[in-house]
C-alpha cells in the first residue's frame, strides 16, 4: 500500500519563472512523486510523494541537482 505524504520545502534562490519550471519538471518526473508545485513568490515547494519510494533527502538532492538549494520547512 502506498504511503503518501506532503512535504514542504523552501528555496530562497528562485529568481525567475524558469527556476520554478526546472524544479517542478525534475520533481514531477521522479518515480514516487504524485505532484510537485513550486510557488515562485514565496519559494515554497509542496511535494506529495510516496514515502516508501522518495525520502525528504531524495527531494532535497533532486532540487540540488537542478542547481538550487532547498530545505524542509514547516510553512
Secondary structure, 3 states (H helix, E strand, C coil): CCCEEEEEEECCCCCCHHHHHHHHHHHHCCCCEEEEEEECCCCEEEEEEECCCCCHHHHHHHHHHCCCCCEECCC
